[in-house]
């Protein structure tokens, strides 16, 4: 229901001549719509395309020393970079556990404390929040994040000693992709990465996107339902990459993105010097419960989020992960149990 409402918000603002980026509601609407049609928007309406940027106080931060010094007056040499999920922006990290993302900010109330704020208080890390166009291919967003982090490290107010990455849902795939692109070319900033944590990330794909692929394939078989198939196929390349957790363009970039349930993904190794952790949740207390096995956290199943799926392309070391029972997908961005894990896993060396 979020995406139709977001689309209505966007078109209403356009009709009334309002700026889409005015206020949290406009920004939330644009990020939601971009997740579904972000690649089309980037091609046909580039002025509305969301760039890959560092965000602070609801605004983009230019990657120049004066702007970074102003946005991060207490900049430290240890960064924690937070990467949001599909159809979201950086405001998801302030999600009110009892309400929708950004609900406190939209109502003018004091926003909930984020993981980054708590880690800064605990360890002195500087939290860095990234926004990107989630409708683009994951590999393209990985390249853009690679470029952004390279510039960020070069122009950071102090010498950067270490980096930790926290990716939520699609953001975990983008984080892995960015690490891969930098390591292949250098490495540069990726040599500073100590820890990568993924929260509810579909490393082995999303059962929901697989289901849409099946429906799309069936609808295309008859002339009467073909128009519905074309509508489904208009969903973004970023969404289609979630089918099997593709993180580089070689994962089928020259092939039909709508082919029927074919996994052409390649193995992309973790950074050898970094430690990787996962958080996987289920709506049931036990992963063996039928509902938990079928639905996972509501959007991602446990084997995919934990890297224990059948593809074998992603394997976390034994003990480097946790299951949270009775926790839905959207709750992972601001949850006491998740923060306890982050506090332990991101502890200074």
C-alpha positions in Angstrom: 0.0 0.0 0.0 3.0 2.3 0.5 4.0 2.6 -3.1 0.5 3.5 -4.6 0.2 6.2 -1.9 3.7 7.4 -2.6 2.9 7.6 -6.3 -0.3 9.6 -5.6 1.8 12.0 -3.4 4.3 12.5 -6.2 1.7 13.2 -8.9 -0.3 15.5 -6.6 2.8 17.5 -5.9 3.6 17.7 -9.6 0.1 18.8 -10.5 0.2 21.6 -7.9 3.6 22.7 -8.9 5.2 21.8 -5.6 8.8 20.7 -5.2 9.1 17.0 -4.7 12.0 17.4 -2.2 10.2 19.8 0.1 9.7 18.2 3.5 10.0 14.6 4.7 6.7 13.5 3.0 7.9 14.6 -0.4 11.2 12.9 0.0 9.7 9.7 1.3 7.3 9.6 -1.6 10.1 10.0 -4.2 12.3 7.4 -2.6 9.3 5.0 -2.5 8.4 5.5 -6.1 12.1 5.3 -7.2 12.4 1.8 -5.8 9.8 0.6 -8.3 10.6 2.8 -11.3 13.9 4.4 -10.4 15.8 3.3 -13.5 13.0 4.6 -15.7 12.9 7.9 -13.8 16.7 8.3 -14.2 16.4 7.8 -18.0 13.2 9.7 -18.8 13.1 12.3 -15.9 16.7 12.8 -14.8 15.8 15.9 -12.8 13.9 13.7 -10.5 16.5 11.0 -10.2 18.0 10.4 -6.7 21.8 10.7 -6.7 24.1 8.7 -4.5 24.9 11.1 -1.7 25.9 11.5 1.9 23.0 12.9 3.9 22.9 15.1 7.0 20.0 17.0 8.6 17.7 16.0 5.7 20.0 17.4 3.0 22.8 16.3 0.6 26.3 16.9 1.8 28.8 17.9 -0.9 32.0 15.8 -0.7 34.2 18.8 -0.2 36.3 19.6 2.9 34.3 22.8 4.0 30.9 21.1 3.6 32.1 17.9 5.3 33.6 19.9 8.2 30.3 21.8 8.6 28.2 18.7 8.5 30.5 16.6 10.7 32.1 19.0 13.2 33.1 16.1 15.5 34.4 13.9 12.7 36.5 10.9 14.0 38.8 8.6 12.2 36.4 5.7 12.5 33.3 5.7 10.3 30.1 3.6 10.4 28.3 3.8 7.0 24.6 3.0 7.0 23.0 1.9 3.7 19.2 1.7 3.5 17.0 -0.7 1.6 14.6 -0.7 -1.3 12.2 2.3 -1.7 13.7 4.0 1.4 16.0 6.8 2.3 18.3 7.4 5.3 15.3 8.3 7.5 14.6 4.6 7.9 17.3 4.4 10.5 15.2 6.7 12.7 12.1 4.5 12.4 9.9 4.6 15.4 9.6 1.0 16.5 5.9 1.6 17.1 5.2 3.4 13.8 6.2 3.9 10.2 9.6 5.2 9.1 10.0 8.9 9.6 6.7 9.2 11.5 8.3 11.1 14.4 10.1 13.5 12.0 7.0 14.0 9.8 4.9 15.0 12.9 7.5 17.4 14.2 8.3 15.2 17.2 11.8 14.4 18.3 13.0 11.5 16.1 13.9 8.1 17.6 17.6 7.5 18.4 19.3 5.7 15.6 21.9 2.9 15.7 24.5 5.5 14.5 23.8 7.9 17.4 24.1 5.1 19.9 27.3 3.8 18.5 28.8 7.3 18.4 28.0 7.7 22.1 29.4 4.2 22.9 32.6 4.1 20.8 33.1 7.5 19.3 32.4 6.4 15.7 31.0 8.9 13.3 27.8 7.7 11.6 27.5 8.4 7.9 24.1 7.9 6.2 23.9 7.3 2.5 21.0 7.8 0.1 20.8 6.2 -3.4 18.4 5.4 -6.2 17.2 1.9 -5.2 15.6 1.4 -8.7 19.0 1.1 -10.4 20.7 -2.2 -10.8 22.5 -3.3 -7.6 25.8 -3.4 -9.5 25.4 0.2 -10.7 24.6 1.3 -7.1 27.6 -0.6 -5.9 29.8 1.3 -8.4 28.3 4.6 -7.3 28.8 3.9 -3.6 32.4 2.9 -4.3 33.0 6.3 -6.0 31.2 8.1 -3.2 33.2 6.4 -0.4 36.4 7.0 -2.2 35.7 10.7 -2.4 34.5 10.7 1.2 37.7 9.2 2.5 39.8 11.6 0.4 38.1 14.7 1.7 37.1 13.6 5.3 38.2 16.3 7.9 40.6 13.9 9.5 42.6 10.9 8.3 40.2 7.8 8.1 41.6 4.8 10.0 38.8 2.3 9.7 35.3 1.9 8.2 32.4 -0.3 9.2 29.4 -0.9 6.9 25.8 -1.7 8.0 23.5 -2.6 5.1 19.7 -3.1 5.5 17.9 -5.4 3.0 19.0 -4.3 -0.5 21.6 -2.1 1.2 23.5 -5.2 2.2 23.8 -6.2 -1.4 24.9 -2.7 -2.4 27.5 -2.7 0.4 29.0 -6.0 -0.9 28.9 -4.8 -4.4 30.8 -1.6 -3.5 33.4 -3.6 -1.7 33.8 -5.8 -4.7 34.2 -2.9 -7.2 36.8 -1.1 -5.0 38.8 -4.3 -4.3 38.9 -5.2 -8.0 40.2 -1.7 -8.9 42.6 -1.1 -6.0 41.9 -1.5 -3.3 41.3 1.9 -1.9 38.8 2.7 0.8 37.8 -1.0 1.1 41.2 -1.7 2.6 40.0 0.2 5.7 36.8 -1.9 6.1 36.9 -3.9 9.3 33.3 -5.1 9.6 30.3 -5.6 7.3 26.9 -6.3 8.9 23.8 -7.1 6.8 20.3 -6.9 8.2 17.6 -8.9 6.5 19.5 -8.9 3.2 18.4 -11.3 0.5 21.8 -12.7 -0.3 20.3 -15.7 -2.1 17.3 -13.8 -3.4 13.8 -12.8 -2.5 10.9 -15.3 -2.7 8.5 -12.4 -3.4 10.4 -11.3 -6.5 10.6 -14.9 -7.6 6.8 -15.1 -7.3 6.3 -11.9 -9.3 8.6 -13.4 -12.0 6.4 -16.5 -12.2 3.2 -14.5 -12.4 4.7 -12.3 -15.1 5.8 -15.3 -17.1 2.3 -16.8 -16.9 0.5 -13.6 -17.8 2.7 -13.2 -20.9 1.4 -16.5 -22.3 -1.9 -15.1 -23.5 -2.9 -12.0 -25.4 -5.6 -11.2 -22.9 -3.2 -10.9 -20.0 -0.1 -9.7 -21.8 -0.8 -6.0 -20.9 -0.6 -7.0 -17.2 2.7 -8.8 -17.9 4.1 -5.6 -19.5 3.1 -3.6 -16.5 4.8 -6.0 -14.2 7.9 -6.0 -16.4 8.2 -2.2 -15.9 9.4 -2.7 -12.4 13.0 -1.5 -11.9 16.2 -3.4 -12.5 17.0 -3.0 -8.9 13.9 -5.0 -7.9 14.7 -7.7 -10.5 18.2 -8.1 -9.1 16.6 -9.1 -5.8 15.3 -12.3 -7.4 18.6 -14.1 -6.8 20.7 -11.4 -5.0 22.7 -10.3 -8.0 25.3 -7.7 -7.0 27.5 -7.2 -10.1 26.4 -6.4 -13.7 27.9 -9.6 -14.9 25.0 -11.3 -13.1 22.9 -11.4 -16.3 23.4 -7.8 -17.6 23.4 -9.0 -21.2 20.5 -11.4 -20.7 16.8 -11.1 -20.5 16.0 -9.8 -17.0 12.6 -11.3 -17.2 13.6 -14.8 -18.1 11.8 -17.5 -16.1 13.5 -18.3 -12.7 17.1 -18.6 -14.0 19.8 -17.9 -11.5 22.9 -16.6 -13.4 24.6 -15.1 -10.4 28.3 -15.3 -9.8 30.2 -15.9 -6.6 31.6 -12.6 -5.2 33.9 -13.3 -2.3 33.9 -11.3 0.9 36.8 -9.0 1.6 39.4 -11.3 3.1 40.5 -8.9 5.8 37.0 -7.9 7.0 34.6 -9.8 9.3 31.0 -10.3 8.0 27.9 -10.7 10.1 24.2 -11.2 9.4 21.0 -10.6 11.2 18.1 -12.8 9.9 14.6 -12.6 11.5 11.4 -14.5 11.2 7.8 -13.5 12.1 7.7 -16.7 14.2 9.9 -17.4 17.2 11.3 -20.6 15.6 12.8 -20.8 12.1 11.3 -24.3 11.7 7.7 -23.1 12.2 5.8 -23.5 8.8 4.9 -19.8 8.7 8.5 -18.8 9.5 9.9 -21.1 6.8 7.5 -19.8 4.2 7.4 -16.1 5.0 10.7 -15.5 6.8 10.6 -11.9 8.2 7.7 -11.1 5.8 9.9 -10.1 2.9 13.1 -12.2 3.1 13.4 -15.9 4.2 15.9 -17.0 6.8 18.1 -19.1 4.4 18.6 -16.1 2.1 19.3 -13.6 4.9 21.7 -16.0 6.7 23.5 -17.2 3.6 22.5 -20.8 4.1 20.5 -21.1 0.9 21.2 -23.6 -1.8 23.2 -21.4 -4.1 26.3 -21.6 -1.9 27.6 -18.2 -3.2 27.4 -16.5 0.2 28.7 -18.2 3.3 29.2 -16.5 6.7 31.7 -18.0 9.2 30.1 -20.1 11.9 28.9 -18.0 14.7 28.9 -14.7 12.7 25.2 -14.1 12.7 22.0 -14.2 14.7 18.4 -15.1 14.3 15.7 -12.9 15.8 12.4 -14.5 16.3 9.1 -12.6 16.2 10.7 -9.7 14.4 9.4 -8.4 11.0 11.6 -7.1 8.2 10.7 -3.4 8.7 11.6 -3.5 12.4 15.3 -4.4 11.7 16.3 -0.7 11.2 15.6 0.3 14.7 15.3 -2.6 17.2 16.9 -3.1 20.6 18.0 -6.6 19.9 19.7 -5.6 16.7 21.5 -2.7 18.4 22.8 -5.1 21.0 24.3 -7.2 18.3 25.8 -4.2 16.5 27.3 -3.0 19.7 29.0 -6.4 20.2 30.1 -6.9 16.5 31.3 -3.4 15.9 33.2 -3.1 19.1 36.7 -1.5 18.6 39.5 -3.9 18.0 
